[in-house]
Amino acid sequence: MMKVDIHGMKFLEATLEICSRIEEAYAQGDNGAKIIHGFNRGNAIRDYVRSKMVNDLKKYANLPEVSLDCLDPGVTVVTFDNT
């Protein structure tokens, strides 16, 4: 599973990195990606990953539906539903 650590990134940079790395993980045959976003320095990126990211991923025609595991406050695990 690919790990994507976005600590220290600005919001726009982080969102672009997340989506491109998830697409890369799928293209490489991974079963998903672990997004390490943290939670101590604000919630904007975490909230994006856990709510709006799924809609942005739908813009990538070759990606399947995804499931999110949000059990850790600083990490979200994205799993591809067809694997």
Order of alpha helices (4+ residues) and beta strands (2+ residues): beta-alpha-beta-alpha-alpha-beta-beta
